Amino acid sequence: MSMLKIQNLQVHYGGIQALRGISFEVQRNEIVTLIGANGAGKSSTLRSISGLVPLKAGTISFDGENITKLNTQQIVARGLVQVPEGRRIFPNLTVEENLKIGAYLIKDHTEVTKSMEYAYSSFPRLKERHWQMAGTLSGGEQQMLAVGRALMAKPKLLMMDEPSLGLAPLVVRDIFEIIKQLAKEGMTILLIEQNANAALRAADRGYVMETGRITMQGTGEDLLNNQAVRDAYLGQARKKKT
């Protein structure tokens, strides 16, 4: 049984149809990536799964339960947690205070402590800077904090929206190493990325999105080697770097 199953998802913003009946699945313990150009509907997909935007049609099932009508807090409580685009940390709070916000639904203090230990073991740099104001961290450290905050909610499935956005190439490499390490430890990950090359190298499976539709799917390796994908996304990425 799929951990996350999306069927015929349709989302409208005013008169614009952002998602045009997409369907896909995420199996337990795999990394799945959605790639596509700006405006393809990738972020709208994550926001609709998180309950942040209303659906025009379609169903969302998680762990065998229909969660289509649930609100964001109920969805997070079931273990479906999103790391938002742009990190959205609280710059005037310390690293530790930011992390604790991620555990706001956990009432057991012992469990919060365990989650904190797990976040710090995943990101030792955050432990070194636990007292530091989050706004003074580097971009890469802020991304680590955003992921660490999500881990505090004890996710079963972690959704990541553009984790490499605005980061230097060496930092991007580190972030993707962290993503692969989390997957090795049993985390299921749904990843949205404009860096198609890095995303497909990390992913077990991928879906290509164009103007609100899924136009192609396959293993990460198959899509990486697909000439149409290479021309549209990987070649484009190379051109931008030159």
TACORZI-V661820 format. One record per residue. N is the residue number from 1. RES is the residue in three letters. PSI is psi in whole degrees, 0 to 359 (999 if undefined). OMEGA is omega in whole degrees, -180 to 180 (NA if undefined). Layout:
N&RES&PSI&OMEGA / N&RES&PSI&OMEGA
This chain:
1&MET&136&179 / 2&SER&145&176 / 3&MET&317&178 / 4&LEU&128&-180 / 5&LYS&121&180 / 6&ILE&127&-179 / 7&GLN&121&173 / 8&ASN&47&-176 / 9&LEU&125&177 / 10&GLN&131&-180 / 11&VAL&135&178 / 12&HIS&140&169 / 13&TYR&102&-175 / 14&GLY&236&-180 / 15&GLY&3&-177 / 16&ILE&130&177 / 17&GLN&108&-177 / 18&ALA&323&178 / 19&LEU&130&-170 / 20&ARG&55&175 / 21&GLY&49&-179 / 22&ILE&149&176 / 23&SER&133&174 / 24&PHE&170&-178 / 25&GLU&153&172 / 26&VAL&121&178 / 27&GLN&159&179 / 28&ARG&140&175 / 29&ASN&31&175 / 30&GLU&160&172 / 31&ILE&123&176 / 32&VAL&136&179 / 33&THR&144&170 / 34&LEU&122&178 / 35&ILE&158&-180 / 36&GLY&168&-179 / 37&ALA&168&172 / 38&ASN&136&179 / 39&GLY&4&-179 / 40&ALA&339&-180 / 41&GLY&10&-176 / 42&LYS&307&-179 / 43&SER&325&177 / 44&SER&325&178 / 45&THR&310&-180 / 46&LEU&318&-178 / 47&ARG&326&178 / 48&SER&322&178 / 49&ILE&324&-179 / 50&SER&355&-179 / 51&GLY&18&-177 / 52&LEU&340&176 / 53&VAL&142&-179 / 54&PRO&150&179 / 55&LEU&143&170 / 56&LYS&323&179 / 57&ALA&165&175 / 58&GLY&168&179 / 59&THR&149&177 / 60&ILE&121&178 / 61&SER&137&180 / 62&PHE&124&-178 / 63&ASP&38&177 / 64&GLY&0&-179 / 65&GLU&137&175 / 66&ASN&113&-177 / 67&ILE&14&-174 / 68&THR&323&-174 / 69&LYS&0&-177 / 70&LEU&154&175 / 71&ASN&173&-173 / 72&THR&317&-178 / 73&GLN&319&178 / 74&GLN&324&180 / 75&ILE&316&178 / 76&VAL&320&-180 / 77&ALA&335&179 / 78&ARG&355&175 / 79&GLY&17&178 / 80&LEU&105&-168 / 81&VAL&140&-177 / 82&GLN&137&168 / 83&VAL&111&-170 / 84&PRO&157&173 / 85&GLU&139&179 / 86&GLY&7&171 / 87&ARG&312&176 / 88&ARG&39&174 / 89&ILE&170&177 / 90&PHE&103&-169 / 91&PRO&333&-177 / 92&ASN&9&173 / 93&LEU&158&179 / 94&THR&168&176 / 95&VAL&312&-178 / 96&GLU&321&178 / 97&GLU&321&176 / 98&ASN&316&-179 / 99&LEU&317&-178 / 100&LYS&329&178 / 101&ILE&326&179 / 102&GLY&339&-178 / 103&ALA&23&-172 / 104&TYR&339&179 / 105&LEU&351&-178 / 106&ILE&119&-175 / 107&LYS&338&-177 / 108&ASP&115&-177 / 109&HIS&324&179 / 110&THR&319&179 / 111&GLU&323&177 / 112&VAL&317&179 / 113&THR&318&178 / 114&LYS&318&179 / 115&SER&321&179 / 116&MET&318&179 / 117&GLU&321&179 / 118&TYR&317&179 / 119&ALA&317&-180 / 120&TYR&326&178 / 121&SER&328&177 / 122&SER&327&-177 / 123&PHE&78&-179 / 124&PRO&331&-179 / 125&ARG&327&178 / 126&LEU&323&179 / 127&LYS&319&178 / 128&GLU&332&-175 / 129&ARG&26&-173 / 130&HIS&335&-177 / 131&TRP&349&-171 / 132&GLN&146&175 / 133&MET&131&-173 / 134&ALA&328&-179 / 135&GLY&344&-180 / 136&THR&359&178 / 137&LEU&158&173 / 138&SER&169&179 / 139&GLY&317&180 / 140&GLY&319&179 / 141&GLU&324&177 / 142&GLN&323&177 / 143&GLN&320&176 / 144&MET&319&179 / 145&LEU&320&179 / 146&ALA&320&178 / 147&VAL&316&178 / 148&GLY&319&177 / 149&ARG&319&178 / 150&ALA&322&179 / 151&LEU&333&180 / 152&MET&336&-180 / 153&ALA&5&179 / 154&LYS&58&-177 / 155&PRO&147&167 / 156&LYS&325&177 / 157&LEU&128&-178 / 158&LEU&122&177 / 159&MET&129&-176 / 160&MET&125&-177 / 161&ASP&105&177 / 162&GLU&57&-178 / 163&PRO&339&-178 / 164&SER&0&-173 / 165&LEU&124&174 / 166&GLY&9&-177 / 167&LEU&151&178 / 168&ALA&152&-176 / 169&PRO&319&180 / 170&LEU&323&179 / 171&VAL&322&177 / 172&VAL&316&179 / 173&ARG&316&179 / 174&ASP&317&-179 / 175&ILE&318&-180 / 176&PHE&331&174 / 177&GLU&321&178 / 178&ILE&317&179 / 179&ILE&315&-180 / 180&LYS&325&179 / 181&GLN&318&177 / 182&LEU&320&179 / 183&ALA&320&178 / 184&LYS&328&-180 / 185&GLU&2&174 / 186&GLY&4&179 / 187&MET&137&173 / 188&THR&134&-172 / 189&ILE&131&170 / 190&LEU&118&-168 / 191&LEU&129&173 / 192&ILE&131&-175 / 193&GLU&138&169 / 194&GLN&338&175 / 195&ASN&79&-172 / 196&ALA&324&-179 / 197&ASN&308&-180 / 198&ALA&320&-178 / 199&ALA&313&-177 / 200&LEU&329&177 / 201&ARG&328&-179 / 202&ALA&335&-168 / 203&ALA&148&169 / 204&ASP&317&180 / 205&ARG&157&180 / 206&GLY&157&175 / 207&TYR&137&176 / 208&VAL&128&179 / 209&MET&137&174 / 210&GLU&124&178 / 211&THR&55&173 / 212&GLY&7&179 / 213&ARG&153&170 / 214&ILE&120&-174 / 215&THR&346&-177 / 216&MET&150&176 / 217&GLN&160&179 / 218&GLY&182&175 / 219&THR&160&177 / 220&GLY&318&-179 / 221&GLU&317&180 / 222&ASP&316&-180 / 223&LEU&324&179 / 224&LEU&327&-178 / 225&ASN&0&-179 / 226&ASN&127&-174 / 227&GLN&321&180 / 228&ALA&320&178 / 229&VAL&318&180 / 230&ARG&316&-179 / 231&ASP&318&-173 / 232&ALA&323&-171 / 233&TYR&314&-176 / 234&LEU&319&177 / 235&GLY&321&179 / 236&GLN&319&180 / 237&ALA&320&-180 / 238&ARG&321&-179 / 239&LYS&323&-178 / 240&LYS&331&-176 / 241&LYS&338&-176 / 242&THR&999&NA
